Amino acid sequence: MTLLDWLTSRKKGLADLSRSELRRQELLIEKDRSRMMTRIKKLAEDKRKVFESGATEKTPEVRQALAQEFEMKTTEQLMVARQLNLRSKELLTVSRLRMMRESHDRSAKVGGKLGLVSERDMLKLGKMIESDAIRAEVYQERLDEILKLGTEVDEAAAERTGSGSEVMRIWERMDTGAIADTTEAFDEADRRVRDQQQAAADE
């Protein structure tokens, strides 16, 4: 059951969910998302083996069968990737709402509802979650605009996004061969993220 199915099948609105309910959904989506990432990696590994086998195969019939197998695995990989994109957007939604709920509960200035997620907003989010054309990165920006997050949550999200960008840069340098050693790359990424988060904490 997807996040949207879970919400629409219950009387309780999104803004009424408790921290524990949001965290429970967050864990379920994380588990499903991890399973999909594992499946995508397995398919990529299988495809490589099929391709290498076909490259050395001289029998036309066997090579044709291997080509079909490669195509089928690619199709499945793309299907799982679309589901992964959907789950990633659902995870962003639940995580943001949990952060809002925690902030709201700490301040205890308003009783009951968060009052920030209308039915119209939920429809917008639902369409964006289901759209394959909207990647998780773009969805995150639009989600934050709709939810109108408070300063505390915005700063936390910006801190994580900035740290993640540092890791992405290291990976890109590894892709181009600028960093060849995995241990060196990990140490560099870890140092940059730690430095950035420490700088943010000191401000």
N, C-alpha and C positions, 0 to 999 in steps of 0.2 A: 504494500500500500504506500502510495506516494504521500508527501506532505499535504498536497492539496486535497487528495482523497480523504486523508485523516481529518482535515479541518472541516470539509464540507459534509462529512458524515456525522458530525457531532453538533450539538446545540451550542456548546461553548465557543465563543468567538476567539479570534487570535489574541486580542488584547487582554483576554481573561485568563490566559494560560499562566500557570505558576512557574517558578524557576525550575522546579523538579520535573514538571511536565515538558517544558522546553528542553531541558537537559536530556530527558529520556529520548525525545525525538532526535536530538542532536546525535546521541550515541548510536541510535538505530541507523541514521543516515550515514554516519561515519563508517559503520560496519559495512553497509551496503556499498558505499563508495570504495572502500578498501578492497572489497571482493572484486569490483569491476576493474580496478587498476591492476590487480593481480591477473585477472583474465586477459586484459589487453597485453600485458607483458608476456604472458604465456603464448598468446596468439602470434605476437611478433617473433618470439623465439621459434615457434613451430614453422612460421612462414620462411624464416631464414634457412632452416634445415631443409624444407621442401625445395626452396630455390637452389640451394647448393647441390641437392640430390639431382635435380633436373638438369643442372649445368653439366654434370658428368654423365648423365644417362644418354645412351645412344639409341635405344629403342624408341621409335616415334610414338607408339601407342602408350608406352609407360610415361614418356615425357608429356604427352597430351593430358594424361590423367593427373600428373603432378601439377601441370599448369592450371587445371580445373580446381584442384585442391587449394592451390595458392589463391585463386580467385575467391573461392568460398570462404577461406579464412580471412581474406581482406574484407569481404562483405560483413562477416560477423564482427570483425574488429571495428569497423565503422559504426555498426549498430550499437555495440557496447560503448563506443566513444560518445555517441549521442546521449545515451543514458547517463554516462558519467558526467557530461556537461549539465544535464538536468539535476542530478544529485548534488553537484557542486553548487549550483544556484540555490537549491533547497537548503543546503548546509549553511550557506551565507545568510539566508533569511532567518533560520532558526537561531544561529549564533548571534546575529545582531539583536534579535528580539530578546534573547536571554540576557544580553548585556544591558539592554534597556530596562528589563525587568529588575535586574540586580541593582542598577543605579536608582530606579524608582523606589525599590524596597528600602534601600539605604537612606534615601532622603526622607521617605515617609511623609512627604508634603501633601500628596494627593491620595485619597483612598480608592481602593478597588481597581478600576481600569487604568491602563496606560493612556488610552484615549488618543492614540496616534495612528491607528490602523483602521481605516474605514472599509466598508464593503467594496467601495469603488477602488480603493487602493489595492485591496486583495485581488480584484479582477485584473488590474494592471500587472500586478506581480505574477499572477497565474499565467497570463499570456506571455510574459517575458521568460518565465521559467520553462514553458513548453516550447518556446521558439528556439530551434536549432541555430538560427542565424545570430542569436545573441549569446556571446561567449560569457563565461563566468566573470571575467575582468570588467566587461562593459556592464553586466548586470549589477555588479557590486556598486558601481557609481550611481546607477539609477535607483537601486534599492536604498542607498543612503539618502538620496534626494527625497524619495517618497516617505521614508520613515522620519525624516527631519531629526536626525540623531542629535543628542545633546553634546555639549563641548567635551565632556569627559569621555564619552564613547568615541567621538570623532578622533580625539587625540590618540586613543588606544588603537583604533583602526589604522590611523595614519602611520603610527609607529610600526605596526606589523607589516603594513604594505611597503614601507621604506626598507625594512629589514629584508623582506622577501625579494625586493629588487636587487639588493646586494648579492643574494644567493644566485639569482638569475644571471647577473653579470659574470659571476665566477663560472657558471655552467657554460655560458656563451664563450668565455675565454678557453675553456676546455674543448669546446666544439671546434674552435679554430686552431687548436694546438698551442695556444699561448701558454697554457699550463698543462703539462703532460702527466704529472704525478698526482694521483687521486688523493693521497694523504696531504700533500701540500695544498691542494685545492680546498679540501675540507677545513684544514687549519686556517686558511685565509678567509673562507666564508664565515667560520665560527668567530674569528677575531673581529671581522667587520660588523657582524650582527651584534656581538656583545658590546663593541665600542659605541654603536649607534644607540642601542637601548640604554646604555649607561649614560650617554650624553643626554638623552631625553629625560632620564630620571633625575639628572642633576639640574635641569632647567627649572 
